[in-house]
């Protein structure tokens, strides 16, 4: 199984970053606008995301851990046989936080498609969370 790891510092407090991350169904407006263009909720409660490049993915919330500011989700359907991700927010001093996003995926070759998407998504999240204009555009992925 391949693991893709993305970590970045956000010039915003951990409580503020966590509030945006934990709002699972508003990811396209609060966390990664520009990178994501739409989010709809299906009958089972999964979010259907549309990326700026036209890719569509179905994500199911696995859990929210309030005490540790950690969220877990899985992607169903698509080319990956396994896709599980977590995102967690840590205090990084006054008015700063560290955002850690980890994705495990099978087959291993899928990591080559997911890593650039996570890089762009991370840049969009950092910009949005810091209140800067977002110019992220998703590249082609699986």
Secondary structure as UniProt FT lines:
FT   STRAND          2..10
FT   HELIX           14..22
FT   HELIX           24..26
FT   HELIX           27..31
FT   TURN            34..35
FT   STRAND          36..41
FT   TURN            43..44
FT   STRAND          47..51
FT   TURN            52..53
FT   STRAND          56..65
FT   TURN            66..69
FT   STRAND          70..76
FT   STRAND          82..91
FT   TURN            94..95
FT   STRAND          97..106
FT   HELIX           108..110
FT   HELIX           111..129
FT   TURN            130..131
//
